[in-house]
Amino acid sequence: MTVSPDDPRNAYEQVADDLRKKIASGTLKAGQRLDGNAKMAERYGVAAMTIRHALDILRKERLIVSQQGRGTFVASDPESADSAERATQMVGELGEIKAALELINSRLDRLEEQVRERP
């Protein structure tokens, strides 16, 4: 998966969401070591700083753990995976809400413009 410039989410959010989905689905298993930042940056087509930001989010959500000198690993808490799945669903729903609000704002802007143009 590469980051999409057409996606309204920030690049780090797209990366975090992708990794979250892989953890929730079991593609990335508990205890599995993640690739290094440089390798993930290359795979996602982003800067290493973007990967670090995405991993910070997942660390705060307790989906991953980092060990000095060893690397970053998928957390072993299965409850976290359920939380990740719920979070992924919420992200999708929030994306739909955002798109609907943008459409409403666009329509409102057009209506306001039409009112201003009336004599």
N, C-alpha and C positions, 0 to 999 in steps of 0.2 A: 504494500500500500504506500502510495506517495501522497503527500499533503496536496490538497486541491486548493488552488487560488480562488475558485468559485464558491467554496464553502464559507459561510459567514463566520464560522468559528475561527479563533486564532490557531496558528499552526501547532502550538504546544497543546492546545485543547484537542485537536484532531489526533495527535500522536497519543495523548493520554487516553482518549476514548478508544482508540484502536487497541492499545495494550490492555485496557480494562476489559474490552470484549473478549480478547484472547484469554485473559485470566478467567473470566466468567464461564467461557465455553470449554475450558480445560485444554485449549491449544497450548497455553503456557501453564504448566502444572506446578503445584505447590512444591517449593524447594528448588525449582529449576532456576539456573543462573541465566540472567539476561545477557545479551550481547553487550559489548562495550559501547560507550556513547558515540565514538567515532563511527563504528560499524552501523549503529542504528541511524545516525545522522545521514549516512550515505544511503541507507535503505529507504528512509522516508524523504530524502531530498531536502533536508533542512540543516541548519547550523547545529553544532554540538550544544550550544547554549539552549536551543529550543528543546533538545532532548533532556537536558538537565532540568529545565522548567517542568516538562511533562512528568519526569520521574519524581520531582519534588511533590507534585500533586498526588501521585499514586502513593508516595511514602506517607503523606499526611492522612491519606485514606486507609493506611495500613494494609495496602495490597501488595506492597513490596518492602523489602528490608535491605539495607546496605551494610556490608561488613568491610571495615577498613582493610585494604590489601587483598581482599578476596573477591569483591564484586557486589552486584545487586541481584537479589533473588526474589522469586515470587513467595509471598508470605504463606505460611502453612495453615492459617486460620480459615476454615471453610465458610465461616459466617461472613468473612470479608468478601468472598466471592459472590455470595448472595447479595450483599450490599452493592457490589460492583454492578451486578446485573440490574438491580433496581435503579442505580445511578445512571446506567446507560439508557434505560427506558425513559427516565426523567429528562435526560439530555435530549433525546429524540422529541419528546413532547414539548419541551421548551423551545426547541428549534421550530416546531410547527407553530407554536404560539407567536414566536418572533416573526415568522413569515406572515402570519395573519395580521399582526400589528403593523408591519411595514405596508401591507396592502391597504389597510384601513387608513394609515397616515397618508398614503399616496392619494387615495380617494378624497380625503379631507382637504388636502392641499389643492386638488383640482376644484373642489367645490368652493373653497375660499377664493380662489382665483376668479372663478366665474362670478361670484358675488361682487368682487371688486370691479370687475369689468362692466357691470350693469350701470346704466346711466341713472 
